[in-house]
Amino acid sequence: MKHLSTQDFALIPLINLRVENLASDPSPGNAGRVFLNTTTSLVKWDNGSAIIDPLNRANHSGTQLASTISNLTTTVQAIPLSSFAAPTANIAMAGNTLTGLPTPTAAGQAAEFSWVIGQVQSAAAGISSKPPVAAVATTNISLSGTQTIDGVALVAGQRVLVTGQTTASQNGVYVVSSGAWSRAQGVEGTTYEIDLGATWLVTGGTSYAGTQFRLATTGTITLGTTSLSIVQFSTTGGYTAGNGLALTAGSFSVQLQTSSGLVATGAGVAVDTSVVVKKQASTITGDGATTTFGVTHALAGGLDVDVQVYEISSGSTVDVDTTRTTTTNINVVFSTAPASGKAYRVLLRG
């Protein structure tokens, strides 16, 4: 039956009502028409100018509670902060900290705590840390074109520390290029990394990977004019004790062989007089009357001292009597007093 006039049901409920089933949305224009799209299984209606899809959020009004959205937390947490618009006001951290920050490379970047502490300590020690370099050239090189330095096949864009130029004012940090190299621009944009105490870590190379170099030049520096001295000040794996040395817990000491004749104390290395014989020489001069001459010595041998006397003018050894009166004194006795001015040399070993 077709109803061609409005039906008033006087608020009597319609039981088991089944709305119109359509395979696709009809053209709009019949305001209030309700139907089921059997393809999408959605109940829709016609507002007179458009077919309204109830699941389209553009057709919603009011507020939907977060608790009613099952995947809200998972979805929001998966969105990186970099996808959001930049903040337009200060962000209060409420006592919390940002972690996982990289080493800053330009002005305006946030800095991680340990990096800041390192910079402060370095500055206090007169060190100005710079970004690392791929290799270091310690001999004169051509400052152009890609090339291999210390076993590193350099490519355009890499940083190289140059320390051995014949013209020392050319030393410094350069950026590799297929043509002429340019000096590496410092973060501050003015000194090209050349400032007092500048230091660089070398990350590659057969001989210098892991080493550090510093600018040794002091005083006023005019880039391109002042001769620059850049020297190595650390090795890759610490220090190794060489011949005759021992290294324990960072402290070097002298390694002495048994009965080597040397002793090492806090005052330095000295001859072990209990093993090595020392000598002393004194001159005695005759006066025509004295026959006994005392010679004082400081040899550790004490009474175990060997004595020899020779005539200075001829170099001939002479036979005299000797008496060890104390551990530090020898008496040289002539049977006849040497003539006045006659000089003899007394040699002591002990």
C-alpha positions, 0 to 999 in steps of 0.5 A: 500500500502506498501512503500518499498523505502524512500518517499520524501514529499519535506516538504509538510505537511502530514494532518490527519496523524495517527501513528501506534497503538499498544497494547504493545511496540514492540521490539526495533531495528527500529530507528525512528519508532513512535507508540501509545501504546493504553494501556498507551495512550502514543506516544513512539518511537524507538531509535534503541536500546530502546523504549523511554517513553517521561514521563520518567524523565530519558529521559529528558534533560534541565531544567524544571521550578518550575512554571510548576510543579503543586505540587512542593511546597506541596511535598517539604514542606511535606518532613522533614529536617531529610530526607535530607543529613547532611549539609557540611557547616555552615548554615546562618540563615539571622537573623531568629531563630530556635524555638521549641527546646527541653531541651538538654540532651547531649553535642553538642545539641542546647539549647532553650533560656529560658533553657539557661537563667535558667542555667545561673541564676541557676549557678549564684545562685550556683545551678547546674541543673541536669536531673529529676529523677523518684523518690527519696528514703529518707531511706536506700534501696538496690541498685539493682533490680526493686522495688517500691519507694514512690509509684513508681513501677520502671522499668529498665532504670529509674533514682532514687535519693538516699538520705538516705543510711546508708553509706552516700557516696552511696547517689546520682543518680542511673539507675534502673536495674534488677541487681546491679544499676549503678550511672547515668553518667553525661553529662560531663561523669566524676562526675556522676552528683555529683558536687557542687550545684547539684539539681534534680526535682522529677517527681513522687512519693506519697510524693515527686512528684514535689519537688526538692532536692540539694546536700548540701555537700561542699568542695572537693568530692571524689565519693564513699568516701565522705559522701553526704548530699542531702536535699529537698529545695522546695515543690510541691505547695509552702508554707502553713501557719501553726497555728498562721501564715498568708501567704499573697502574699508570706509574712508570718506574725504572726496571733494574737488573740484579747486580746492575750497579744502579739504584733507583730512589725518589731522588733519581738513579745513581751508581750502586757503590756496593757493586761499582767501584768509584774513584777519586784523585787528589794532588799533593805537592812537596815542600822539601820537609814533609814526608807524610801527606793525608788524603781525605776521600768519600769512597764507600769502600771505607778501608777497602780502598786501592791507592796508587801514586804517580809523578805528574811531571813524568807520569811514572808510578812511584812506590810509597807507603800508604796507611788507611788511618780511617774509613775516609782518610789515607796517609801517603808516606815518602821515605824522603821528603819530596822537593819543594814544588814536586807534585804527585797525583794520588788515585783512589778506587773503592 
